[in-house]
């Protein structure tokens, strides 16, 4: 197993190199760079601009700049953000916790809703519960998060004034009040993101369960007199979860993408809003770093999916 | 002595988009203790549905036991809830399914699948259950049972899996084993081994076997008594010798003639006989005899009046108008 993971990580190296190359080239071809702002600044003489560009190697050919970036990355130097005036890695580490907190909680919420609802709906297909769950799920994934987010803000912040609509990292409270405030301000973004995820996941769990529930070995389990609960949990769920796990793991990158929108709506100072603001301000080193982090996450979650797959399904041997 | 299992007037219906499908339509089957009863008929005759109805293993809905009694050791199983039936499933009545390739859970070890039945029905520890499981695997002649008990189904061949299924069905020493076409999915050589094994086990534990099959060869080898089903009805019932010596119903005669024979010399070799047509779909079945459209002896009365089971010899009953003196028909 550990050998398999190690080999997969080795295979990940060339793919990450490839991804970084594509990202770098695309960004290099895009108009604007961190110094384009200087060009419009009349206080900076053109020769100073040229000297700066030369010093930072911005006029070098792309392959040299890429090798330069790669070399720096390998030495743990993620670059410098000219807009924020700080190192990119510090910046990302500053922003990452908020994103992980919101996305993690949203995923947990989604699983806590999707698995019980999907499983129960599948045991009683076409019952009232199933139909209500299906309808709600359909509504849920038809509504985009930027719509439900604003709707939530309108209802819970503006009209009812129950929850804050701006997420802040500098809460002026300590101890239990700090914790409560952290939870309070996360409720809406977590609910918006989590319910959206839960909607599609519920449908998927239900259909995966229905695929398994009709199989012969479930009848075998019933013929052993194990009882409905045990048959469902031990024999049906265990098998139905194999595709579900894959889907969830492979969906994670999309979840991060969706979080970018949610972070914008609720002003969460996370990695997603960092990406957007740095794109807008031509902060190339940050854009490069954040997109590269996303790429690493995709590779990581693919690996997690494969390992879980092998663990859930003994027919797949990880060698 | 009272029979072990008595099915009386069982009707199992399925609701479909096209109407009610009467898969089993009023059948009586009796199984005595320690006896092997074969239920034969083509695919779609209601054999499997009959077997599955006994322990309510059919999908409900759309399936439904519309009428009848299933009396097991003096107790009617039909009104019991699924929870109440769980006490009888595997403990009193064991099941062997047709497809060993799909009837075992791929993500659990075979040992776990046998042991869970023991742990459910008998007051045993995990360790005792494992020991008994290994014992069962040895009994069904799985080599290296101690090692194989921790293997997954995909590590076994079809024949070996069917042995595992038999071990599973026998684990709690039930009084009745229902084997639904246990050899259909297997090679001919393996078929014989599995049938021998079943026979062996039956003798060792003294249980009754209800063997469902469409192969008359299997019937001849294993059965003591035979029930022939056609289109959801019992058309003939007899001891195995009487059935092969003097088959009454044209359908039974057809089934017997459709067995390939190698004992005839080349002068007598003829094309293997088949019964023309196929089993009707049992939504709004026609009145009269359901076999009439395929029967070469069909008379006018056959499409008007349903033949009822009647005794034609001691212990030999059939449902056919042929030779019925009250109708004046010719045999």
Interface residues (C-beta under 8 A of the other chain):
Chain A: X214 X215 X216 X217 X219 X220 X221 X222 X223 X224 X225 X226 X227 X228 X234 X235 X238 X239 X242 X312 X313 X314 X315
Chain B: X52 X55 X57 X59 X82 X83 X85 X86 X87 X88 X89 X90 X91 X94 X95 X97 X99 X102 X103 X104 X105 X106 X107 X108 X113 X116 X117 X120 X121 X152 X154 X165 X168
